[in-house]
């Protein structure tokens, strides 16, 4: 819609269906033949992968130590792992399948990858829970109550409400960063292809797969970020030092081509919200925030409800509205939503 800017759109088709799209803006740099970005220490190939391996190794060692010492909430770890596995299975049910021999390998590979991640979630929880319970017990309060099946607990409802607000505000900050870069003619944020955006466009059961995909990624990201924080806490001893170091790492590990000043300004706001919600309201709020923010970022949204992909908008709005309504209702702890204070007070002399 920007006049005066030439946009190149490339597409490919197979049979009578469009199967591939790419939009090339003037500021997109062409890929150089033979370019090797593997040595970019702050890029995803080395910087993120190296830290990822370190987190896996340390998490495994801490879990092994806690098990030897008889520490760790094994029932809670089992429940969150089973829940994560169930979410992953929905991915498989939302995919298309063919009566072919290769389908066996597709299903086998899916379950192998899912089982690996389920085991890691269990290991991370065993590694994290004893330290979190000792160092920051308040971040686990609503989480433990939720795992115990206390879905109508007011603290759980409050945590869900805070998480919805967190996800919405984070998405607004990202949109504001994109708008600011256009107004100030700065390098815009990188356009990241979201797998679940393409899946959601197919509608029907694929929408359920996309929602569960965002939820599964949110669970995984939650454990990775908190595991990184625990590692730094044990290494640096000071909570404030661990917060600062991880914040800097997250900014550089996920840095895109956008203007550095703009990125830092908005990342500070996002990180302040994240750490405040984590320490004040706990893991449930952060998980809901990650999920709501992921849905608002990945799902194709439109104000034109007659558009062919408007169903993804309806599903996103309904999911967020349901979380908000349920969190609000549960947080009231049985109190009426509307109450006339004048009528509820006893009359003088009665």
Buried (B, 14 or more C-beta within 10 A) or exposed (E): EEEEEEEEEEEEEEEEEEEEEEEEEEEBEEEEEEEEEEEEEEBEEBBBEEBBEEBBEBBBEBBEBBBEEEBBBBEBBBBBBEBBBEBBBBBBEBBEEEEEEEEEEBEEEBBEEBEEBBEBBBBBBBBBBBBBBEEBEEBBBBBBBBBEEBEEBBBBBBBBBBBBBBBBBBBEBBEEBBEBBEEEEBBBBEEEEBEBBBBBBBBEEBBBBBBBBBBBBBBBBBBBBBBBBBBBBEEBEEBEEBBBBBBEBBBEBBBEEBBEEBBEEBBEBBBEBBBEBBEEBBBBBBBBBBBBBBBBBBBBBEEEEEEEBBBBBEBBEEBBEEBBEBBBEBBEEEEEEEEEEEEEEEEEEE
